[in-house]
C-alpha cells in the first residue's frame, strides 16, 4: 500500500465515522425525552409514615422514612444522630491535618525565651537610636552608633567580618551522653 492509499482509506473512515455520528445524533433528537423519575406529590391529608422506634435503629436500618416531609425535624435529627453515632463513622482517614487542637499551649523552652528577650532589647535599642537620630541634623550620619551606619562608613576595600558558622557535627554527643541543647532549643 502506498501512502496515497492509506490517506484515502483514512478519509473514507473519517467520513463513515461522521456519517454514523450524525445519524445517531439525529435519532436521539427525534425520540421524545424520557422522564427519569416522576415527581411524587405528598398528599396533605395523608398521615406521616410509620416510623420504627429510635432505640431499635441500627446502622443497617432503613432511614428513608425519617426524610418524609411530614416527619418532625427533631425526630429526623434524633434518627440521624443515632445513625452517625456508629463507630464506623468515627474512623480517621489520616488526611485530616486540621483536626488537631491548636488552642492548647506548650511551654516555650527557656533558650527560646532568652532569645525573645534579647530581640526585645535590640528593638528597644534601635527605637532609642531612631529617636536620637531624629533629634540630630538630617545631614549628619556619623556618630549614630547603629551597626548599619558603621557598616556604611567602612571603605569598600576593608572586607566585612565573616559570620560565625556552626557545623552540624559540632554538638553530636558521645555514646551514652544525653544530647546537648543549643541556643535554639
N, C-alpha and C positions, 0 to 999 in steps of 0.2 A: 504494500500500500504506500502510496505517496502522501506527502503532506497535504496535497490538494484534496485527495480522497478523504483524509481524516477531517479536514476542515469542513467539507460538505456534509459528512456524517454528523459532525458536531452541530452544524446549523440546523439540520433536519431534526436532530434530537431536541434541540432548544425549541424549535417550532412545535414539535409534538408536546413537549412539556407545557409550553404556554397555552396551546390549544386545550389541553386537558385541564389546566388550572382555570382557564376562562369558563369552560363548560361546567366544572364543579361549582364555581362561584355563582354562575347564573342559576343552577339548580337550587342552591342554598337560598338565593333571594326569592325564588318562585314559591318555595314552601312557606306555609303560614308559621308564624312564631309559635313555639311550644311554651306553654306555661309550666314553669318548673314546679312550683308548689302553689296550690290555691290558698288564698288568704282565708284563715278561719276567723269568722266573726264570733265574738263572745256574746252569748245571749245575756242581756242584762237581768233577766228573770231567773236564769239558771243558778243553782246553788254552787258554792265553791266545791272543788273536788274533794274526795275523801282522802285525808292525809294520814300516813302512819304515825304512831306516837314517836316523839323526838328521841326518847330514851332507847327505842328499839332500832334506831337507824345505825347502819354500818357503812363503811366506805363503798360497799358493793350494792347498797340500796339504790332505788330509783328516786332521784331528786327532782324529776321533771314536774311533778305535781306542785311542788313548792313555788314554781315560777309562774303559776297561773295568775292572771291579773286580779282575781278575787281573793287571793290569799293575803292575809295581813302581812305587812312589811316586817314586823317583829318576829313573826313565826318563820318567815323566809330567812331572816338573819340568823335565828337560832339554829335552823337546819344547816345553813352553810357553816356556821361556827362549829357545829358537831362534825360536819364533813372534814373541814380543814384542821381539826384538832388531831387527826390521824397522824401518827409518826412518819408516814411515808411522805407527807408534805413538808416535813421539817429537815430533810436531808440537805446539807450544804453541798454545793457543787464545786467548791474550790475557786470559783471565779468571782465570788463576792468579795472584792477587795475593799469595798467601802463600808463593811459592816462592823468594823472594829469600833470600840467605844473610845472615841478620841477626846472626850472631855475629862478623862482621868489624867491626873498629872503625875509625872515621875519626878523624883527629886533631881535637881541639877547637880552634877558632880562638882566637888569643891574646886577642882582645877579650872573648870569652865566658869564658875562664879568669879574666880580670881581674874580670869581674862576679861570678863564683862566689867568688873570694877576698873580694871586697867583701861579699858576702852572708854569708860565714863570719864576717867581722869584726863585722858588725851583729848576728849571732846571739850571738857571744861577748859583745858589749857588753850585749845585752839579758839574757843569762844573769847577767852580773855585776850588773846593775841589779836583777834579781829577787832575788838573794841579799842585796843591800844592803837592799832593801825588806822582806825577811823579818826582818832583824835590827832594823829600826826599828819603832816602835809601829804597830799596825794602824790607829789613828785618824789618824795623820799622812799626808797625801797630798802636801803641798807639800815641795819640796826633793828629790823623787825624781830629777829630771833627765831623765826619759824624755819623748819627744816627745808621747806620749799625755797624760801628766799636764800638760804645758804647754798643750796644746790645751784640756783640761778647765778649766784655771784662767782662760782668756781669757773675757772677758764676751761675751755674745751680741751686743752692739752693735758689737763690733770684727769686721770681716769677716776671714775667713781668707785668707791669700795665695793667689793663683791659681796653679795648677800650670803649669809650663812646657810649652808645646805646640810640637811640631816640625811644620812644614808639609812636606808631601810633596815639594814642589818645591825645598826649600832645598838639597839636595845633588845637584842634577842637574848633571853635568859639562858643560863646554862642548864643542863639536865637536872631536874629536881628543884630548881628555884622557881618561885612564883613570878609571873610576868610583872614588869615594872610599868607603871603608868606614866605617860608623858604629860606635857602641859595641856594637850588637847583631849585628855581623858582616855 
